[in-house]
Amino acid sequence: MQFNFQHNLPNFSAGNELIPFFPFEWIFAAPRRLLLGIPFSATLLLILMAHEMGHYVLCRYYGVYATLPFFIPAPTVIGTLGAVIRIKSPIRSRAALFDIGIAGPIAGFIVAVGTLSVALVLSKPAGANMARPDLQLGYPLIFHLMHRILAIVAPASIVSNPLDRMALHPIAVAAWVGMFATALNLLPSGQLDGGHMVYALWPRAHRLISWLVVAFLAFLGWHYAGWRVWAALVAAMNILSWRQQQAPDYPSIRGLRWGLALLGLLMLVLTFTIVPFRVDGIGWR
């Protein structure tokens, strides 16, 4: 991506490589080219670290034993399946469950917004002759909102160009991945962060809401096939945790945390994308 950005090429362009978007021969010809990936990789790891450390710090605050984050590398376009922490002791109250659940998305979202604002300034107008990328990203509302804010603050800058006519800096792509991860984690189902929050707020509704999310993702599969995979994963998660009690039923939650729940819902709306990816030549819509 960094090489393409420097040479006015689309971020994601497939050539004649054996696996699309994985130019192994190009890398092996000059391994130092891997260093070009540091801006994207370091930014993405920072966002994932912020998210997981939000959980970890609140675990420490409530005396819940948890590991430090594990990062999961994977041969995907973004190079990772995210990061996790393992919670190894019971969570003793619904308030603790809620706070631990929402702390990660808030921390990751703040860092992702900060990096996005910098990355949009570092981006540049797409050249008139620049081809469309073979893999196209669907922008969540937060991208349009930040683009609009920066254009108002600095109307004569690069950011004043329409978002769909900008060549995004790889750091902006990392911010996009961070926003996508935030949206997935905030889905109010099962063992996801959003599911923990729903359980903490309203344990009796947790199971129903979790299955409604599965139905919603399956419906979105008509727009983007990947949501069917997520529907299956979330359904499996719901089945495996069918009888699990995430926290004691009492005491219940009141006051400020219901306001924070609305903040979590707002973050989900801002980061969720109905069609995250489009691939030319493949019916992913």
N, C-alpha and C positions, 0 to 999 in steps of 0.2 A: 504493500500500500504506500509506504513512504517513497519508494522508487517511482511508482506511478505518479504520485503527487508531485514529485520534483520534475517529472518529465511531461506534465500536462496530459496524463492518461487517466482513465477512470480508476477509482479505487479498486474495484473488483472486475478484472477482465481475464477471461479464460483464453489461453493460447492453444498451443498444440501439446500441452503437457498431458501425461498419462491420466492424472487425476485433476479435474478442473480446479483452478485456483491454488494448486500446489506445485509450483515450478521447481521441482527437485533438481533438474539438470542445471537450471540457472543458478541455484544456490551452490551446488557442488562445484560449479565452475569458478566461483569466488566466494568461499565461505564467509569472508568478512562482510558480505552483504547482509548476513543475519543481524548485524549491528543496527541496520536501518530499522529493525523492528522494535528497538528499545522505546521510542516515544509512545507507541501504541501499547506495547506490553506493560511498561511501567505504569502508565495511566490506568489501564484496566486492572492491574493488580492492586493499585492504590484504592480504587473504588471498591473492589471486592474485599480488600482488607478493612476498609472503613466500615462496610456493612457488617462483617463478622465480628469486628472488634466492638461494635455497638452492642451486639448480643453478649459478647464476652465480659465487657465492663459491667453490664447490668447483672450478669450472673455472679460476678465477684461481689457486687454491692449487696445482693440478696443472699449471699452465702451458698450459692448453687455451684457445685463442682462441674467445671467444663474445661475442655481442652482448648488450646490455642487453635487458630484456624488451620485447616488442611486445604491446600489448593489442589485442584483436580485437573491436570493437563489432559488434553484429548486432541486427536487429529481432526479438529473441526476448523471451519473458516476462521473462527476467532481464537482457536488454540486452547480452549479450556471448557470445562463443564462447570466452572464456578468454584466456590469454596464453601466449606462447612465447618462448624464446630460440633463436637460431641458433648452433649449434656449427660453427665454420669450420676447425678443425684436428683432426688425428687424436687419439684418446684412446690413450695409450701403454701402458696396463696394464689388466688386469681389475679390479684394486683401485680404480683411478681411475674406471673405468666404473661400478662398484658405488657408490662414494661419491657421485659426481655424480648417479646415478640416485635414490638414496634421500634425498639431502639436501633435495630439493624437497618431497616428500610430508611429511617430518618437520617442516620449517619451516612449511608451510601448515597442517598438522594442529594444531600447537601454537597458532598464531594463531587458527585456527577454534574450537578448544576454549575459548580465552580469551574470544573474542567471544561464543560461545554461552552461557557462564556468566553474562556480564553481561546478555545479551539476554533470558535466561529470567527474570532478576530484573525487567527492564523490562517484561516481558509482563504480561498481566492476564487474569482469568477471562473466559471467553466468556459474554456475557449469555444469559439463559434464552431470549430471543427472537431471538438472533443466528442468521441463516440459515447453512446449511452453505455453504462456499465452492464455487464452480463448478469450481475447480481445487484438488484436495486433494493435499497432500504426504504421501508415505510416509516415516515417520521411521526413520532408521537406529538401530542399537543405541546409538551414542554419545549420541543425544538422550535416550533412556530412561535411560541410565547417569548422565548429568549431571543430569537431572531428579531422579533418585532421590538422588544425593549432595547436591544443594542442598536437597531436602526434608528430609533428615536433619540437615543443618547448621542450617537455619532452618525448623523444622516449622510455625511460625506465619505464615510468609510466603506470598506469592502462589504461590510455586512448589509449595506443598503441594497445590494443585489438580491433578487428573489431567491429563496432558499433552494428551489429546484434548479437554479442556474448557478449554483456554487459548487466548486470542487472542494469537498470537505477534507480538512486536514485529518490524518489518521487519529489524532487525539480526539477529534469529534466523533469518529467511529467508535472509539473506546467508550466515550460518554454515552453513545447510543446503546452499546452493549450493556453498560451499567444501568441505563434506564429500563431496558428490556428485562434485565435480571430483577430489578426492583418491582416491576409490574408482576412478574411471575410469582415472586415471593409474597406479594400482597394479595394474591387471589385468596378469598376467604374460604379455604377448604382444607380439610385434613390436617397434616402436620406442617403445612406452609405457615409462614409468619402471619398471614392474614387469617388462617385457620386458628392459630393460637389466640389471636386477638378476639375472634368471634366466640371461641370457647370461654375465654375469660369474661367477656361481657354477658353472654347469654348461652350457658352450657346446653340447655334443652333444645336450642335451635341449631346447634352446631352441626348435627348430623344432616338435618334437612338442607341447610344452606350449602353444606359440602356437596351434596348430590345435585343441587340446583346448579352449582358451578360446573359440575361434570356435564350436565345437559347443555349449559350455555356454551361451553367449549366445543362440544359436539356440533352444536348449531353453527358456530363460527367456522367449523371445518368446511362448510360450503364456500367460504370466502378464502380460506387458507388451510391447506391440507394438514399442515403441521399441528393445528389445534386438535385434530383427532388423536394424534399421538399423545398430546398433553392431556386430553380427556381420559385416555386409557391409563396414563400414569397416575393421574389424580384419583381415578376410580380405584386403582390397585392400592393406593395409599389409604383411601377411605376404608377399604375392606380390611387391610392389615391392622388398622388402628380402631376397628369397629367398637371394641369394648374398653379401649384405653381411657383412663381418667387422667386428664392432663394436669389437673390441679384440684384441690378440695373444693366442694360446692360452696362453702361459706368461709369467710364473709364475702358478700357480693361487692361489686364495683360501683362507685358513685362519683359524681362531680367531674373533675378535670379530665379523667381518662376517657369519658364519652366524647369530650371535645377533641382529644387526641385521636380517637377513632375516626372522627370526621376528617381530621388531617390525613390519616392513613387512606381514607376513601378518596380524598382529593389527589394524593400522590398517585394512587392507582389510576385515576382518570387521566392525569397528566402524562403518565408513562406508558399506558397501554396502547397497543397498536393492533387494529383488526387484521391488517395484512403486513406482518413484519418484513417479509422478504418477497421479492418477485425475481424469478429467474427466467431470462429470455429462452424461449423454446421449450419451457416446461410448464405444464398446466398447474401452477401452484396457487391459482386464485379460485 
